[in-house]
């Protein structure tokens, strides 16, 4: 007899088939009906021009999403097929979400990661140990980026004895991968450093993509010098991080790692140096105190020193007396000059001369002012005459025109204004003409 399923059992079996059938799938679509529950879970629908599918993304997975999803956004998701048994709806359980372009990069990232891991490039037995006390560190990064400033400042502060060699290279863009590979190979050929730091500051997946290229990953794997990958921020992970001999969360973390041991020895050296300085300083002070005591006793019992002291004191008193006399003489001289100037300035003749000179200056200024004012009024008058002539009827008559008026003085402008037998007066440039209308 054929088995009879309950609805619950049927949905359970279908769920098993869906989850075990296709496995993980990549899906591109447009977000709609987005709901962000208070529990932290996301529920949405992915659709294209002719179909749609319901999706759920639980809090543990959506916390790693670096975008803010919105309805109408085109995304690429990685998901597993499943079934919501209470309603019998098939749905996708989303594991990751990214903008469609970035999502394609993530898919390529996962594919290359799987390929290189299968070849053993990430295996721990291939990792080279870092030198315990490096003396020369090579930095492969942009010469103008933030990473080089962080690396240099930390290394100089923690271990100023380290020699640093910078191998500049582009760290973003299409040409960056080839430059990084060539620079890494050059550093290996020169073989002048103990360890190499390969790094740059943070950025988007597209910005860091040159560190996810297969060519650079193989160059890092083939490096005979240990390589530390220090790319981006702590949350950023690249293919180079897996291939390198050691991964540092940030460029600053790589610098701290390399300078740690040297800092310990430097601290001990500083402590020993401080102890030596303290001991030598204490001994020197004791010897100086003893020397000063003996010198004072010798000076006290030697008459020649007393005579020298008195002679020096006499010289000081003589110098003070000379300075006081010179100062008093200068004061008296200044007072004499001042009184002489006052007497000279109070003479009536000098005052009269000053007033006459002032009067002459005022008369000259008045004359210049009157001439200037007269010239200005003449210029204004000439300008007004020119403007008046330009609009004067006489100027118009002088150019050959005439003005005709009747006995009442009205200017004739049209032929209808005159009658037969009427006497008209015509004014021309040099006179008046009388005429009779026929």
C-alpha positions as CSV (number, residue, x, y, z in Angstrom):
1,X,0.0,0.0,0.0
2,X,1.4,3.5,-0.9
3,X,2.5,5.6,2.0
4,X,0.3,8.5,2.9
5,X,2.0,11.8,3.9
6,X,0.9,14.4,6.3
7,X,1.3,18.0,5.2
8,X,4.0,18.5,7.8
9,X,5.9,15.4,6.7
10,X,5.6,16.4,3.0
11,X,6.9,19.9,3.7
12,X,9.7,18.4,5.7
13,X,10.8,16.0,2.9
14,X,10.6,18.8,0.3
15,X,12.7,21.0,2.5
16,X,15.4,18.3,2.7
17,X,15.3,17.9,-1.1
18,X,15.7,21.6,-1.7
19,X,18.5,22.0,0.8
20,X,20.5,19.0,-0.4
21,X,19.8,19.4,-4.1
22,X,21.3,22.6,-5.4
23,X,23.5,23.5,-2.4
24,X,24.8,27.1,-2.5
25,X,23.7,29.3,-5.4
26,X,24.5,32.8,-6.5
27,X,21.6,34.9,-7.5
28,X,21.2,38.4,-9.1
29,X,18.0,40.3,-8.6
30,X,16.2,43.5,-7.5
31,X,15.2,43.9,-3.8
32,X,11.5,44.5,-3.1
33,X,9.2,44.2,-0.1
34,X,12.1,44.6,2.3
35,X,11.3,44.2,6.0
36,X,13.8,44.6,8.8
37,X,12.3,42.9,11.9
38,X,13.0,44.0,15.4
39,X,14.7,40.6,15.9
40,X,17.5,41.8,13.5
41,X,16.4,39.4,10.7
42,X,15.7,40.7,7.2
43,X,12.9,39.5,4.9
44,X,12.7,40.5,1.3
45,X,11.8,39.4,-2.2
46,X,14.2,39.2,-5.1
47,X,12.7,39.7,-8.5
48,X,13.6,40.2,-12.2
49,X,11.4,41.1,-15.1
50,X,9.3,37.9,-15.0
51,X,9.7,36.1,-11.6
52,X,10.3,36.6,-7.9
53,X,11.4,34.5,-4.9
54,X,11.1,35.1,-1.2
55,X,14.3,35.4,0.9
56,X,15.3,35.6,4.5
57,X,18.7,36.8,5.9
58,X,19.2,36.1,9.6
59,X,21.0,38.5,11.9
60,X,24.3,36.6,12.1
61,X,24.7,36.9,8.3
62,X,23.3,40.4,7.7
63,X,25.7,41.9,10.3
64,X,28.5,41.3,7.8
65,X,26.8,43.2,5.0
66,X,28.5,46.4,4.2
67,X,25.6,48.1,2.3
68,X,22.3,49.5,3.4
69,X,19.7,47.5,1.4
70,X,16.8,49.4,-0.1
71,X,13.8,48.5,-2.3
72,X,14.8,48.7,-6.0
73,X,18.5,48.0,-5.3
74,X,20.2,45.5,-7.7
75,X,22.2,43.0,-5.6
76,X,24.1,39.7,-6.0
77,X,23.5,37.2,-3.1
78,X,24.9,33.9,-2.1
79,X,22.1,31.7,-0.7
80,X,20.8,28.2,0.0
81,X,17.4,26.8,-1.1
82,X,15.0,26.0,1.7
83,X,11.3,25.8,2.6
84,X,9.3,27.6,5.2
85,X,7.3,24.6,6.5
86,X,4.4,26.4,8.3
87,X,3.3,28.0,5.0
88,X,4.8,25.6,2.5
89,X,6.7,28.5,0.8
90,X,10.0,27.8,-0.8
91,X,12.6,30.5,0.0
92,X,16.2,31.4,-0.1
93,X,18.3,31.7,3.0
94,X,20.8,34.5,2.2
95,X,24.4,34.1,3.4
96,X,25.9,37.2,1.8
97,X,24.8,40.3,-0.1
98,X,26.6,42.9,-2.1
99,X,25.9,45.3,-4.9
100,X,25.8,43.4,-8.1
101,X,29.2,44.6,-9.3
102,X,30.9,44.0,-6.0
103,X,29.1,40.7,-5.6
104,X,30.6,39.5,-8.9
105,X,34.0,40.3,-7.5
106,X,33.2,38.4,-4.3
107,X,32.3,35.4,-6.4
108,X,35.6,35.6,-8.3
109,X,37.4,36.0,-4.9
110,X,35.8,32.8,-3.5
111,X,36.6,30.9,-6.7
112,X,40.3,31.9,-6.6
113,X,40.5,31.3,-2.9
114,X,39.2,27.7,-3.4
115,X,41.6,27.1,-6.3
116,X,44.7,28.3,-4.5
117,X,43.8,26.5,-1.3
118,X,43.4,23.3,-3.3
119,X,46.9,23.8,-4.7
120,X,48.3,24.2,-1.2
121,X,49.4,27.9,-1.4
122,X,47.8,28.6,2.0
123,X,49.3,25.6,3.8
124,X,51.2,26.3,7.0
125,X,54.2,24.2,6.0
126,X,55.0,26.7,3.3
127,X,55.1,29.7,5.6
128,X,58.5,31.1,6.3
129,X,59.4,32.2,9.9
130,X,59.9,35.9,10.4
131,X,63.4,37.0,11.7
132,X,63.4,37.5,15.5
133,X,65.6,40.7,15.3
134,X,65.2,42.2,11.8
135,X,67.6,45.0,10.9
136,X,66.3,45.9,7.5
137,X,62.6,46.1,6.5
138,X,61.3,46.5,3.0
139,X,58.0,48.3,2.4
140,X,56.1,47.7,-0.8
141,X,53.3,50.3,-0.9
142,X,52.3,53.6,-2.5
143,X,54.8,56.4,-2.0
144,X,52.0,58.9,-1.4
145,X,49.4,56.8,0.5
146,X,48.4,56.8,4.2
147,X,49.9,53.4,4.8
148,X,53.5,54.5,4.3
149,X,53.1,57.3,6.8
150,X,51.6,54.9,9.4
151,X,54.4,52.4,8.8
152,X,57.2,54.9,9.0
153,X,55.9,56.7,12.0
154,X,55.4,53.5,14.1
155,X,58.8,52.0,13.0
156,X,60.7,55.2,13.8
157,X,58.9,55.7,17.1
158,X,59.3,52.1,18.4
159,X,62.6,51.1,16.8
160,X,64.6,54.0,15.3
161,X,67.6,51.7,14.6
162,X,65.7,49.7,12.0
163,X,66.8,50.5,8.4
164,X,63.8,51.0,6.1
165,X,63.8,50.6,2.3
166,X,60.7,51.7,0.4
167,X,59.8,50.0,-2.9
168,X,57.1,52.3,-4.3
169,X,54.3,50.8,-6.4
170,X,50.8,51.5,-7.4
171,X,48.3,49.8,-5.1
172,X,45.1,50.4,-6.9
173,X,43.9,50.2,-10.5
174,X,44.4,47.9,-13.5
175,X,48.2,48.4,-13.7
176,X,48.7,47.9,-9.9
177,X,48.9,44.1,-10.1
178,X,51.8,44.0,-12.6
179,X,53.7,46.8,-10.7
180,X,53.3,44.9,-7.4
181,X,54.5,41.7,-8.9
182,X,57.5,43.4,-10.6
183,X,58.4,45.3,-7.4
184,X,58.2,42.1,-5.2
185,X,60.5,40.3,-7.7
186,X,62.9,43.2,-7.7
187,X,63.1,43.2,-3.9
188,X,63.9,39.5,-4.0
189,X,66.6,40.0,-6.6
190,X,68.3,42.8,-4.6
191,X,68.0,40.7,-1.4
192,X,68.8,43.6,0.8
193,X,66.1,43.3,3.5
194,X,65.2,40.7,6.1
195,X,61.4,40.9,5.7
196,X,58.9,42.6,3.3
197,X,55.7,44.3,4.3
198,X,53.1,44.4,1.4
199,X,50.4,46.8,2.3
200,X,48.1,49.8,1.7
201,X,45.2,51.5,3.6
202,X,41.6,50.5,3.6
203,X,39.1,50.8,0.7
204,X,36.3,49.0,-1.0
205,X,36.6,45.6,-2.6
206,X,37.3,47.2,-6.0
207,X,40.0,49.4,-4.4
208,X,41.8,46.3,-2.9
209,X,41.2,44.0,-5.9
210,X,44.8,44.1,-7.1
211,X,45.7,42.1,-3.9
212,X,43.2,39.4,-4.9
213,X,44.8,38.7,-8.3
214,X,46.3,35.3,-8.9
215,X,49.6,36.7,-10.3
216,X,50.4,38.6,-7.1
217,X,49.4,35.7,-4.9
218,X,51.9,33.4,-6.7
219,X,54.6,36.1,-6.6
220,X,54.1,36.3,-2.8
221,X,54.2,32.5,-2.5
222,X,57.4,32.3,-4.5
223,X,59.2,35.1,-2.5
224,X,62.3,33.9,-0.8
225,X,62.1,36.8,1.7
226,X,59.3,36.5,4.3
227,X,56.3,38.6,3.4
228,X,53.8,40.2,5.8
229,X,50.4,41.1,4.2
230,X,49.1,44.3,5.7
231,X,46.2,45.4,3.5
232,X,43.3,47.6,4.5
233,X,41.6,47.6,7.8
234,X,41.1,44.8,10.2
235,X,37.8,43.6,8.5
236,X,39.4,43.6,5.1
237,X,40.6,40.1,3.9
238,X,42.5,39.6,0.6
239,X,44.0,36.6,-1.2
240,X,47.5,37.9,-0.3
241,X,46.5,37.5,3.4
242,X,46.2,33.8,3.0
243,X,49.3,33.3,0.8
244,X,51.7,35.6,2.9
245,X,53.9,34.2,5.6
246,X,51.9,36.4,8.1
247,X,48.8,38.6,8.0
248,X,48.7,41.9,9.9
249,X,45.3,43.5,10.5
250,X,46.6,46.9,9.5
251,X,49.9,48.5,8.3
252,X,50.4,49.9,11.8
253,X,49.9,46.4,13.3
254,X,52.7,45.1,10.9
255,X,55.0,47.9,12.0
256,X,54.3,47.1,15.7
257,X,55.0,43.4,15.1
258,X,58.3,44.1,13.5
259,X,59.5,46.6,16.0
260,X,58.4,44.7,19.1
261,X,61.5,42.6,19.9
262,X,63.9,45.5,19.1
263,X,61.9,47.7,21.4
264,X,62.3,45.3,24.3
265,X,66.1,45.2,23.9
266,X,66.2,48.9,23.4
267,X,64.2,49.3,26.7
268,X,66.7,47.2,28.5
269,X,69.6,49.1,27.0
270,X,68.0,52.4,28.1
271,X,67.6,51.1,31.6
272,X,71.3,50.0,31.8
273,X,72.4,53.3,30.3
274,X,70.3,55.2,32.9
275,X,71.9,53.2,35.7
276,X,75.4,53.9,34.4
277,X,74.6,57.6,34.0
278,X,73.2,57.8,37.6
279,X,76.3,56.0,39.0
280,X,78.7,58.2,37.1
281,X,76.8,61.4,38.0
282,X,76.9,60.5,41.7
283,X,80.6,59.8,41.6
284,X,81.3,63.0,39.7
285,X,79.2,65.1,42.2
286,X,81.2,63.6,45.1
287,X,84.5,64.4,43.5
288,X,83.3,67.9,42.6
289,X,82.3,68.6,46.3
290,X,85.6,67.4,47.5
291,X,87.5,69.6,45.0
292,X,85.4,72.7,45.9
293,X,86.1,72.2,49.6
294,X,89.9,71.9,49.1
295,X,89.9,74.9,46.7
296,X,88.0,77.0,49.3
297,X,90.4,76.1,52.0
298,X,93.4,76.9,49.8
299,X,92.0,80.3,48.8
300,X,91.2,81.2,52.4
301,X,94.8,80.8,53.5
302,X,96.5,82.5,50.5
303,X,97.1,86.3,51.0
304,X,97.6,86.8,47.2
305,X,94.0,85.8,46.6
306,X,92.8,88.4,49.2
307,X,94.8,91.2,47.5
308,X,93.4,90.2,44.1
309,X,89.9,90.2,45.6
310,X,90.4,93.7,47.0
311,X,91.9,95.0,43.8
312,X,88.9,93.7,41.9
313,X,86.6,95.4,44.3
314,X,88.5,98.7,43.9
315,X,88.2,98.4,40.1
316,X,84.4,97.9,40.4
317,X,84.0,101.0,42.6
318,X,86.1,103.1,40.2
319,X,84.0,102.0,37.3
320,X,80.8,102.8,39.2
321,X,82.1,106.3,40.0
322,X,83.1,107.0,36.4
323,X,79.7,105.8,35.2
324,X,77.9,108.1,37.8
325,X,80.0,111.1,36.8
326,X,79.4,110.5,33.1
327,X,75.6,110.1,33.7
328,X,75.5,113.4,35.7
329,X,77.4,115.2,33.0
330,X,75.0,114.0,30.3
331,X,72.0,115.1,32.3
332,X,73.4,118.6,32.7
333,X,74.3,118.8,29.0
334,X,70.8,117.7,28.0
335,X,69.3,120.3,30.3
336,X,71.5,123.1,28.9
337,X,70.5,122.2,25.3
338,X,66.8,122.1,26.2
339,X,66.9,125.6,27.9
340,X,68.9,127.0,25.0
341,X,66.3,125.7,22.5
342,X,63.5,127.2,24.6
343,X,65.2,130.6,24.7
344,X,65.8,130.5,20.9
345,X,62.2,129.6,20.2
346,X,60.8,132.4,22.5
347,X,62.5,135.2,20.4
348,X,59.9,137.6,18.8
349,X,61.9,137.9,15.5
350,X,61.8,134.2,15.0
351,X,58.1,134.1,15.6
352,X,57.5,136.9,13.1
353,X,59.5,135.1,10.5
354,X,57.6,131.9,11.0
355,X,54.2,133.8,10.7
356,X,55.4,135.5,7.5
357,X,56.4,132.2,6.0
358,X,53.0,130.7,7.0
359,X,51.2,133.7,5.4
360,X,53.2,133.2,2.1
361,X,52.3,129.6,2.0
362,X,48.6,130.4,2.6
363,X,48.5,133.0,-0.2
364,X,50.2,130.5,-2.6
365,X,47.6,127.9,-1.7
366,X,44.7,130.4,-2.2
367,X,46.0,131.4,-5.6
368,X,46.4,127.8,-6.7
369,X,42.9,127.1,-5.5
370,X,41.3,130.0,-7.3
371,X,43.1,129.1,-10.5
372,X,41.9,125.5,-10.3
373,X,38.3,126.6,-9.5
374,X,38.3,129.1,-12.4
375,X,39.7,126.4,-14.8
376,X,37.0,124.0,-13.7
377,X,34.2,126.5,-14.3
378,X,35.6,127.5,-17.7
379,X,35.6,123.8,-18.7
380,X,32.0,123.4,-17.5
381,X,30.9,126.5,-19.4
382,X,32.6,125.3,-22.6
383,X,31.0,121.9,-22.2
384,X,27.5,123.5,-21.7
385,X,28.0,125.8,-24.7
386,X,28.9,122.8,-26.9
387,X,25.8,120.9,-25.7
388,X,23.6,124.0,-26.3
389,X,24.9,124.5,-29.8
390,X,24.3,120.8,-30.5
391,X,20.6,121.2,-29.8
392,X,20.1,124.9,-31.0
393,X,17.7,125.5,-33.9
394,X,20.2,128.0,-35.3
395,X,22.7,125.2,-35.7
396,X,20.1,123.3,-37.6
397,X,19.4,126.3,-39.9
398,X,23.1,126.7,-40.5
399,X,23.2,123.2,-42.0
400,X,20.7,124.3,-44.7
401,X,17.3,123.8,-43.1
402,X,14.5,126.4,-42.7
403,X,11.5,127.0,-40.5
404,X,8.2,128.3,-41.9
405,X,5.4,129.8,-39.8
406,X,2.1,131.6,-40.4
407,X,1.1,135.0,-39.2
408,X,0.0,133.5,-35.8
409,X,3.5,132.2,-35.3
410,X,2.5,128.5,-35.7
411,X,5.2,126.4,-37.4
412,X,3.9,124.9,-40.7
413,X,4.5,121.1,-40.7
414,X,1.8,119.9,-43.2
415,X,0.3,121.5,-46.3
416,X,-3.2,121.4,-44.9
417,X,-2.2,124.1,-42.4
418,X,-2.0,126.9,-45.1
419,X,-4.6,128.7,-47.2
420,X,-4.4,130.5,-50.5
421,X,-3.5,134.1,-50.0
422,X,-2.0,133.6,-46.6
423,X,1.3,135.3,-45.8
424,X,4.1,132.9,-44.5
425,X,7.4,133.7,-42.9
426,X,10.4,131.5,-43.6
427,X,13.5,131.8,-41.3
428,X,16.8,130.7,-42.8
429,X,20.4,130.9,-41.4
430,X,21.0,134.5,-42.2
431,X,17.6,136.1,-42.4
432,X,13.8,135.9,-42.9
433,X,11.8,135.5,-46.2
434,X,8.1,136.5,-46.5
435,X,5.9,134.7,-49.1
436,X,2.2,134.5,-50.2
437,X,0.5,131.2,-50.8
438,X,-1.2,130.9,-54.2
